[in-house]
Amino acid sequence: MELVWLNKSHLPEIYRLFQTCFNANTITEQFFLWKYFENPDGDAILCGVFDNQRLIASAALLPELIFLPTEKKKLLKFTDLMTDPAYRGKGLAKKIVQAMTEKGLEETKVIYTICSKIATKSFLSAGWKKQDAMLYFFRIPLFPLIRNFHNTELHKDNLNDVINQLILPYSEAESICLKQQLRWRTQNPKFNYAIITMQLNGISHFVLYSTHLKTYQIVCYSEYSNEQILAILFRKLHSTSFKSGKYVVSLQPKKNQLYFFFLSKGYLFNLFRFGKMKSILDVNFILSEKDNKELNAYLTNKITSINYDDL
């Protein structure tokens, strides 16, 4: 068995491995092309293990640009760690995690992952730190008690144009970067997307979400908005979910800034190890800049739904 660094020519093998592992008929090969090679922040770093000509395990590192108070930084997100069921228990996941960790720290010095609790063991053995559990905050389709939506608008079409017209209270470089990320995200071929916007004092406030089956998954919201503005945006979202009969879900760290906000808006979460919407994911990270307080603050407080592939 040989460890190989993969490229675009290996996409058919990656797709075949994914189907073998998960039997997901909602995924096509185009999904991996979008995810690994159309990201505006750069191409993915891909690693796999072959048994002769057959790819039996693989993973990816996705680049992600962030803006700290004093610098722009590139992170890598470790994702899509998968092993052919016939080859599990042979240490392949650990082998890939170790190789990708070394490669990633050479590239950016910071890697994080949102992964299954089972996979966390492989990361901890490679020197990673478990940061927090990820919770599914969910709200059943109840109509909001207050119907004041102010001047909110719901957009389901021409999302690129809507995102381009957002007026963000950031520097030009940070605004361009966020808009590129949002446009890329809404091109995910697996889901449909919608965005709720509101203009106030020359600034755009928004909530972006994906739609799938009975669920609205919150992807991104204007983090600079105060709770009063967010409450208006979320009321519009809740009204829309009520009319569609869909649950609203937000994937957040257990220690998140909106914990009490979500509870006040009728969201629930499952703290048990059984039942629907149970916590099955952790957020872990490894970095070689342990004295970087701004970066540590980002990893502690800013890992949210936008960092994770939608449900």
N, C-alpha and C positions, 0 to 999 in steps of 0.2 A: 504494500500500500504506500502510495506516494503523495506527499503534500505539494500542491501546485497553486501558484497565483493565477487567478482566472481573469478573463477579459470578455469583451462582447461576444466573441465567437463561442463562448461556453454557455450562452443563454439557453439554448435548447436543453442542455444537460441539467442546468439549474432548475428549469421549469419541470423537467421529468422528475427530478429528485423531490421537488415540492409536492407534486401530485402523489408520489409514492408515500411521502410522509403524512400528508394531510387530506388527500383525496378531495381537494376543494375545486368544485366545478365553476366557481365564480372568478377564478384567476386564469388569466391567459399569459402567454409569453410577453405580450405587449406591456403588461404590468411591470415586469422586471426590467424591460427596456426603459420605461418611464422612471422607475425608482432608482436604477443604478447609473443611467447614462444621460438623463435629461435634467438632472438636478442643477439649478443655476449656481449652486455653491461648489460644484465640481463632481467628477466621476467617483463612483464608489471604489473602494479597495476590496477585492474579492479573493477569497481563499477557499480551497477545496481539497478533499482527499479522494484519490482515485484507486480503485481496485481494477487493475488492467485498464480497460477503456471506460469503465463505469464510474461516474461520480457518486460517491456514497456518503459524503458529508460536505457541508459548505457553510459559509457565513459571510457577512458583508460589514464594511465600515463606511458609513455615509458621512460626508463632510457637512458641516453646519456652521455658518458664520454667526457670531453673536457680537453685540456691542456692549462692552463694560463701560463704566463711567470714564475710564481713562484710556481705553484701547479697544481695537477690534481684534477678535480672536477667532481662530478656527478650531472647532471641536470635531471629534469623530464619534458617531453613534454606532455602537455595535448592535447588529440586528440580524435576523434570519438565520440563526444558528440551528441547523437541522442535520439529522443523521438518519440514513436509511434504516428502517426498523430491523432489517436482517443483520445489521452491523452494530447495533447498540450494545453497550456494556463492554466495549473494547477500548475505551479511553479516547475515542476520536474527538469528542467535543472538547475535552481538556486539551488535547494536542492543538486544535484549531484556536482555542481561546488564548493559549500561550503564544502561538505564532502571531496572531493578530494583535495581541497586546504589545509585543515587542515592536512590531511594524508600526502600529498606531502611535506609540509614544515617541518613536523616531520622527514621525510626521508632525504631530501637533502637541504632544505632551499631555493631552487631556482626552480621555475616552469615557463615555458613559453608555449605559444600556438600560432599557426597560425590558425585562425578560421574565420568563416564568420562574416561580419560586424554585422549581426543580433545577433549572439552569444556573441559579445563583451559586450553587455549590462549586461549579466549574470555575466561575469567576473569582470566588473567594480564594480558591486554591492557587490562582494565578496572581494573588496579591491585591485584588480589588477590595473596595470597601462597600458594604451594603449601606445605602443612605436611608431608604425608607420603603414602606409598602405602598403600592399604588391602589387607590380605592376607586370603585365605580360609584360616583354619586348619581342617583337616578331619581327622576320625578315622574310619577304616573300622570296621564293626560287629564289633569284637572284644570278648569278654567281659572285664571287669576282673579282674585277677589276685586282688585282695582283694575279698571278698564282704561286707565289713562295711558295711552301709548305715545302721546305727544306727536312729533313729526317723524316717527320711525317709518322706514320703508323696507319692504321685503323684496329681495331680488333673487330670481331663480335662473335668469337668462343673462347672457352677455356679462358674465362675472369678471372677465378680464377688464372690460371697460369700467365696471363699478370699482374694482380694486385700483385701477390706474387713477381714478378721480378722488380717491381717499386723500384727505388733507391730514397729515400726521404731525404731531408735535415733536418731531425728531430732526436730526441733521439730514441733509440731502442724501448722504451716503447711506445712513441707516434706513431712511424711508424707502429708497430704491431697493435695498436688500430685502426688507420685509415684504414689499409688494411683489418682488420676484419669487420669494418663497410661497406667498399666498397663491399667486397665479399658477405656480408649479403644482402646489398641493391640490388645487381644484381640477387639475388635469388628470388626476388619478383615475384610471379607467374602471376601477372597481366600484366607484360610488358616484352619486349625484350630490351636488352641493347647493347651498343657498346662503345668502348673507343678509343680515338685518343691519341697516345703517341709520344714523341720526346725525344731523349737523347742529352744532351748538357753538356759538361764538367763533365761527370760522374753523372749527376742528371737527373731524369726522370721528364718530364713535361707532363701534360695530361688534357683531357676533357672527362668526362664520361657523357653519355646521354642515355635516354630511348627512345624507338620508339613506337608510338601509332597512328594508323590511319594516319592523315596528319601532324603529329607533331613530332619533335625531342624536347624532354624536357631536358635541361641541368640540370644534377644532381649535379655534382661536378667538379671542376677544380683545378689545382695546384695553390693555393693562393700565393705561394712564387714566382711564375713566374712574370717577369716584363712584361710591356705592349707590348714590342716588341715580346717576345716569345708567349704571349697570342694571339697576332695578327696572328702569323703563325698558331697556333693551330686552331683558329677560322676560318681562311681562308680555312683550310682543311675541317672543319665542314660545312662551307657554300657551298663549292664545292660539298660535299657529299649530302647536303640537296637539292641543285639545281638538281643534277642528279636524286634524288628520288622524287622531286616535293613536298617536305615537308617544312613546316614552322619550324623555330627554335624558341623555347620559353625558357625564363629564368625568374623564379619567384624570385624577389628581393625586399627588402624594398625600399620605395621611396627615402630615404636618403642612397643610397648605394655607395660603393667605386668605382664601375665600371659604374656609371651613364653616364659619358661623354665618356667612352670607348665604351659602347653599342651604344650610339648615333653616334659616329664616324664610327661605323661598319654597319650602316644602320638599326639599330633596332628602332622600334617605340613602343609607349605605348599609351593606351587610358585613358585620364584623365576625360572622361565624365562618367556619371552614366548610360549610355545606350550603346548599341552596343556590338560587339564582343570584347573579351579580356578586358572588363571593370574590374576595381579593385573591387573585391568582398571579399577580405580577409584583416584582420588586424594581426599584431603581437603584443601580449600583454605579460606581465610578472609580477610576484610577487616574492619578495625575502625578506628574513629576515637578509640579510647582506648588508644593504644599503650603508655602508661605504667602500665596496669592489670595488675599482676603476677598477681593472683588469676585474672583472666580469661584471661591468656595461659597460665597453668598449666592451666586447664580445657581450653582449645582444644588444648593439647599432649598432655594425658593422658586426657581423659574422653570423647573422641569414639569411640564404640564401636557395637555392633550396635543398641542402642536408638535411636540417631540415624538409622538407615537403614531404609528399607522392606524387609521380609523378602524372601528370595529367591522 
